[in-house]
Amino acid sequence: MNRANTAESTHIPGDLALWFFLLAELAVFALLIIGSALVRTFHPDLFRNGMLALHPQAGVINTAALITGSYFAAQGVLQIKQNIPAAKRCFLLTAATGMIYISVKIWEYQSLLSAGYSLHSDAFFAFYYLATFFHFMHVAAGVVFMLMFYRALVRKGITAESTGHAESVAAYWHMVDLVWIVLFPALYFMRS
Amino acid sequence: MNNVSALRRLWLAMLILTAGLLFISAETGDYWPVTLFAGVAALVKGNWIIQDFMEMKRAPAVLRRTLRWWLMVTVSVVTAAAIVQQ
């Protein structure tokens, strides 16, 4: 294998420091998810009843929104690498899918709170609000990052740094999507 | 198949898997098929996100393995907890 191939085979998408942050975030989410699974084994009835109060359709819409956002982000990275000016639209579309997620989640929170399910209701809803709101804040941050990058592309166009920045914002979004891919079935569908 | 069409196929496949979960849940209502389908679908979608959307194919093996390990552990734990609950 020559040197060029070696360099290509070890490419880290985005900034290296960002990956330390993303892995730390994933570790926190893993602790939340594993902790909730342990609580679930001790309080199965709380989880059974709590999951029945949630809205699976809202979960499906949000999953589709985040996956679609990931698709646009990945496509945006490819287009930036090919120096296609329209790449900026992909990051705007990713932000739009994040806004869909945020809107649906706010509706779901309002619906649950009006039905009397709050953070203090029981162990299931404590986990539900803690995990989903923590994730919600990450989606909101992702929308801000996407819009900031879109604005930079509109102002300066594609520059030498654009590929690295595109890979970084996309990696963050994919991390948020990855966490939701695990939370989504655990909250909405793995119920009796 | 170029990269863009490959991404588009994966995106459509993930949407189908997500909608399929809602369909199976509504149609069968049985615990085991829904739980197993949900776990497998999460593993498949997560792997596609890591491998193709995050571009981990060309990343250092340690990073790729860490992400896959995270996915495997979290999905296994939530699926196992759901099975134990039953």
Boltz contact constraints between the chains, C-beta under 6 A:
constraints:
  - contact:
      token1: [A, 9]
      token2: [B, 58]
      max_distance: 6.0
  - contact:
      token1: [A, 10]
      token2: [B, 60]
      max_distance: 6.0
  - contact:
      token1: [A, 11]
      token2: [B, 58]
      max_distance: 6.0
  - contact:
      token1: [A, 12]
      token2: [B, 59]
      max_distance: 6.0
  - contact:
      token1: [A, 13]
      token2: [B, 55]
      max_distance: 6.0
  - contact:
      token1: [A, 26]
      token2: [B, 70]
      max_distance: 6.0
  - contact:
      token1: [A, 30]
      token2: [B, 74]
      max_distance: 6.0
  - contact:
      token1: [A, 33]
      token2: [B, 74]
      max_distance: 6.0
  - contact:
      token1: [A, 34]
      token2: [B, 77]
      max_distance: 6.0
  - contact:
      token1: [A, 37]
      token2: [B, 77]
      max_distance: 6.0
  - contact:
      token1: [A, 37]
      token2: [B, 78]
      max_distance: 6.0
  - contact:
      token1: [A, 37]
      token2: [B, 81]
      max_distance: 6.0
  - contact:
      token1: [A, 40]
      token2: [B, 81]
      max_distance: 6.0
  - contact:
      token1: [A, 40]
      token2: [B, 85]
      max_distance: 6.0
  - contact:
      token1: [A, 41]
      token2: [B, 81]
      max_distance: 6.0
  - contact:
      token1: [A, 41]
      token2: [B, 84]
      max_distance: 6.0
  - contact:
      token1: [A, 44]
      token2: [B, 85]
      max_distance: 6.0
  - contact:
      token1: [A, 60]
      token2: [B, 18]
      max_distance: 6.0
  - contact:
      token1: [A, 60]
      token2: [B, 22]
      max_distance: 6.0
  - contact:
      token1: [A, 63]
      token2: [B, 18]
      max_distance: 6.0
  - contact:
      token1: [A, 64]
      token2: [B, 15]
      max_distance: 6.0
  - contact:
      token1: [A, 64]
      token2: [B, 18]
      max_distance: 6.0
  - contact:
      token1: [A, 67]
      token2: [B, 14]
      max_distance: 6.0
  - contact:
      token1: [A, 70]
      token2: [B, 53]
      max_distance: 6.0
  - contact:
      token1: [A, 71]
      token2: [B, 11]
      max_distance: 6.0
  - contact:
      token1: [A, 74]
      token2: [B, 7]
      max_distance: 6.0
  - contact:
      token1: [A, 74]
      token2: [B, 53]
      max_distance: 6.0
  - contact:
      token1: [A, 75]
      token2: [B, 7]
      max_distance: 6.0
  - contact:
      token1: [A, 78]
      token2: [B, 3]
      max_distance: 6.0
  - contact:
      token1: [A, 174]
      token2: [B, 49]
      max_distance: 6.0
  - contact:
      token1: [A, 174]
      token2: [B, 53]
      max_distance: 6.0
  - contact:
      token1: [A, 174]
      token2: [B, 54]
      max_distance: 6.0
  - contact:
      token1: [A, 177]
      token2: [B, 49]
      max_distance: 6.0
  - contact:
      token1: [A, 178]
      token2: [B, 46]
      max_distance: 6.0
  - contact:
      token1: [A, 178]
      token2: [B, 49]
      max_distance: 6.0
  - contact:
      token1: [A, 181]
      token2: [B, 42]
      max_distance: 6.0
  - contact:
      token1: [A, 181]
      token2: [B, 45]
      max_distance: 6.0
  - contact:
      token1: [A, 181]
      token2: [B, 46]
      max_distance: 6.0
  - contact:
      token1: [A, 182]
      token2: [B, 42]
      max_distance: 6.0
  - contact:
      token1: [A, 182]
      token2: [B, 74]
      max_distance: 6.0
  - contact:
      token1: [A, 182]
      token2: [B, 75]
      max_distance: 6.0
  - contact:
      token1: [A, 185]
      token2: [B, 38]
      max_distance: 6.0
  - contact:
      token1: [A, 185]
      token2: [B, 42]
      max_distance: 6.0
  - contact:
      token1: [A, 186]
      token2: [B, 78]
      max_distance: 6.0
  - contact:
      token1: [A, 189]
      token2: [B, 21]
      max_distance: 6.0
  - contact:
      token1: [A, 189]
      token2: [B, 25]
      max_distance: 6.0
  - contact:
      token1: [A, 189]
      token2: [B, 34]
      max_distance: 6.0
  - contact:
      token1: [A, 189]
      token2: [B, 38]
      max_distance: 6.0
  - contact:
      token1: [A, 190]
      token2: [B, 35]
      max_distance: 6.0
  - contact:
      token1: [A, 190]
      token2: [B, 38]
      max_distance: 6.0
  - contact:
      token1: [A, 190]
      token2: [B, 82]
      max_distance: 6.0
  - contact:
      token1: [A, 192]
      token2: [B, 31]
      max_distance: 6.0
  - contact:
      token1: [A, 192]
      token2: [B, 86]
      max_distance: 6.0
